[in-house]
Every structure is written in structure tokens, then in C-alpha cells.
Amino acid sequence: MINLSYGFGEETIQNFSDICEIMFKYGRRHLIRHQTNCTCVGADESCFAQLITRAVCEEKEDSMLIALLLVPPVFAAPLVELSLEVGIAIKSLVNKEKQLVLDKLN
């Protein structure tokens, strides 16, 4: 949270919490935790990751399509918007980490 700043970090935590609430209460199927050596497809879990990726890449139509696979239509737009916000935060953290590595190399 500190790496995002307190305000942005708190907002990101709330957004992710809201995503989880939508997914767990209204998701078409339950998401499950897989072990790292799990050989199953984990299709819904993969869709969830792709939802955030497509949202942050500003691929709105694809994001909406993925959201519709995961939740009923009434929750799709809010899920996409929250995914965008969380994706931006994740992207920010990744960029900060890359910059730290580059700074250490120079």
C-alpha cells in the first residue's frame, strides 16, 4: 500500500475488495485457489486475470466480453471499471519496480 501512496493504496484495496465481492456473490462460478503445480485449466481464474489485463490495456470491448463470461450483465460494467482501476495500480507498481531495477543497474 505504501508503494502506491496511502490514498491511492487505500482506494486500490477497496476497489479490489469490491471486485472480489462482485465475483464471490454474483459470479457465474466460484473462483478457486490453485496450487502452483496444479495441472487443471483454471479457465475462470485465467479469465479474471485477463479481465484486469484487457481493462488496463484499454480494450473495453474485450474487457466487457470477459466480464460477461464471469458475472451477470448487470455487474459487467462495474466489474470492468473496477478492473481498470486495479490494473492501473498494478501497472504502477510494476513500473516502479522496473525503475528501481534500472536505477540499481546504473
N, C-alpha and C positions, 0 to 999 in steps of 0.2 A: 504494500500500500504506500509506503514512504517513497518508493521509486516513481510512483505516479503523482505524488503530492497528496496531501491529506484530503483535500476537497475532491479532486478527481478520483483518488483511490476509493474514497467512501462511495462516490457515485457509481464507480465501476463495480464494486462489491454489491451494491443494491441492484444494479442492472443485471448482474449475473444471478443474483438471488431471484429476481423476477423471472428471468429465463427459466431457471430450474423449477419455479413454482408453476409456470405455464406447462412445462414439459411433464412434470410429475402429476399434476392434477388433470390435465386435458390431453396429454399425449395419446396418440392412437395406440401405441405400445409402450411398455416400460423400457427405459434405458437401463442397462446393467453394467456393472464394473467388470471388465475383463482382465485377466492376468496377462502379463507381458508375453507369456509363451502360449497364449490361447490361439487355437487354430481356426476358430469359427469366423464367419464373415463379419459379424458385428455391423450389419448394414445400417441400422438406425443410428448407432453411435458414430459411424462414419458420416452419415447424412448430417448429424448435428455439427460435427467438425466442419464439414463443407458449407453448412449454412453460415457459420461465422466467417469462413474464408471468403465465400462469394459476396457476403454483405460488405465486408471491408474492401473488397476489390470493386465495389460499386456495380455489381452485376445484379441489379434489382430483380429482373425477371427470373433469373436462375434462383436467387435467394427466395423469392416468393414461391416458386415451384417446389423447392426443397421444404420450405416451411409447411406447405400444404400436404406434403407426404407425412409430416410429423404430427401436425395438430389440425383440428377442425378449422374451416375457413375464417371464422370469426376471430381466431387468435393468430392467424398467419401474419398480418401486417404488424401488430405489436411485437411479435417474435422477431421479425426481420429488423425492425428498428432497434430493439434491444441488442440483437446480434451485431448490428453495425457499431453501436456504442462500445460493446465489449471488445469487438475486433479491433477498433481503433486503439483501445487501451493496450491490448496485447501487442499490436504492431508498434506502439510507442515503446513498450518495454524491450522488444526485440531490437529496435533501432538504437536504444540507449546501450544495450549490451554490445551490439556491434561496434558502436563508437568507443566504448571502454576498451574493447579488444584492440581496435586500431590505435588508440592512444598509447596502449602498452607496447605495441609493436614499434611505434615511432619514437 
